Amino acid sequence: MTKENVELGKKIIHVDTLTKTESSNVASLAYQDKTKTAFVTFKNGSLYEYKNVDVEDFNALMDAESVGQHLNRVFLKKGFEYEKLENTELSYPVLTKEVIEEAVQKTLYGD
């Protein structure tokens, strides 16, 4: 779930999805399936985690016409516990054609 990056002194949280938004206040949304945690990064750089969020609620947030209004009206109304995260960075897997080809080569032929 989380790993400490000793070099930078930052906590790294690995997420399953990370999506940039068109919102005027919200930069990106991320989700961690195993812990049912939603992460919201605001354009000012603040990062918040919302706990015990079902994937359906997260998808509704991603699909909302106004992400900020949905956060205020739905997430807060449902009472999701939230916390501002300091000195934390989100990490998510990025699969490119090159990464996939390299993995296939290593699997077939070893290092």
C-alpha positions in Angstrom: 0.0 0.0 0.0 2.5 2.6 1.1 6.2 2.8 0.9 8.6 5.3 2.3 10.9 6.9 -0.2 13.9 7.5 2.1 15.8 9.6 -0.4 13.2 12.2 -0.7 11.5 11.7 2.6 8.2 11.4 0.9 5.5 8.8 1.4 4.6 7.0 -1.8 1.1 5.7 -2.2 0.5 3.3 -5.1 -2.9 3.7 -6.7 -4.8 1.6 -9.3 -6.1 4.5 -11.3 -5.2 8.1 -11.7 -7.1 10.5 -13.9 -6.6 14.2 -14.7 -9.8 16.3 -14.6 -11.1 19.3 -16.5 -12.2 20.8 -13.2 -11.3 24.4 -12.3 -10.2 23.3 -8.8 -9.4 19.6 -9.0 -6.3 18.5 -10.8 -6.7 14.7 -10.6 -8.6 11.8 -9.0 -7.1 8.5 -8.0 -8.4 5.3 -6.5 -7.0 2.3 -4.6 -9.2 -0.7 -5.0 -7.8 -2.8 -2.1 -8.3 -0.1 0.5 -11.4 1.6 -1.1 -9.6 4.9 -0.9 -10.1 7.9 -3.2 -7.5 10.5 -3.6 -8.1 14.1 -4.8 -5.3 16.4 -5.8 -6.3 20.0 -6.0 -4.8 22.5 -8.5 -3.1 24.3 -5.5 -1.2 21.0 -4.9 -3.2 19.8 -1.8 -3.8 16.1 -1.7 -6.7 14.6 0.3 -7.6 11.0 0.9 -11.2 9.9 1.3 -11.7 6.5 3.1 -14.2 3.7 2.6 -15.3 4.9 -0.8 -17.1 2.3 -3.0 -15.9 2.2 -6.5 -19.4 3.2 -7.6 -19.1 6.4 -5.6 -15.7 7.1 -7.1 -16.9 6.5 -10.6 -19.8 8.9 -10.0 -17.3 11.5 -8.9 -15.2 11.0 -12.0 -18.3 11.2 -14.2 -19.8 14.3 -12.4 -20.4 17.4 -14.4 -18.7 19.4 -11.6 -16.2 17.4 -9.6 -15.8 20.1 -7.0 -19.6 20.4 -6.4 -19.9 16.6 -6.3 -17.2 16.4 -3.6 -19.0 19.1 -1.6 -22.5 17.8 -2.1 -22.1 14.0 -2.2 -18.9 13.0 -0.6 -19.3 15.3 2.4 -23.0 14.4 2.7 -22.2 10.7 2.8 -19.7 11.4 5.5 -16.6 9.9 4.0 -13.7 10.3 6.4 -11.1 12.4 4.8 -7.6 13.7 5.6 -5.1 16.1 4.1 -1.9 14.3 3.2 1.4 16.1 3.7 4.7 15.1 2.0 2.9 12.4 0.0 3.1 11.4 -3.6 0.8 9.2 -5.7 2.3 6.5 -7.9 0.5 4.5 -10.6 1.6 1.9 -13.1 2.1 3.2 -16.6 2.1 0.6 -19.3 3.6 1.6 -22.6 4.3 -0.6 -25.6 8.0 -0.6 -24.7 7.3 -1.6 -21.1 5.1 -4.5 -22.2 7.6 -5.7 -24.9 10.4 -5.6 -22.3 8.3 -7.7 -19.9 7.5 -10.2 -22.6 11.2 -10.5 -23.6 12.2 -11.0 -20.0 9.5 -13.7 -19.5 10.5 -15.5 -22.7 14.2 -15.2 -22.7 15.2 -14.0 -19.1 17.5 -11.0 -18.4 
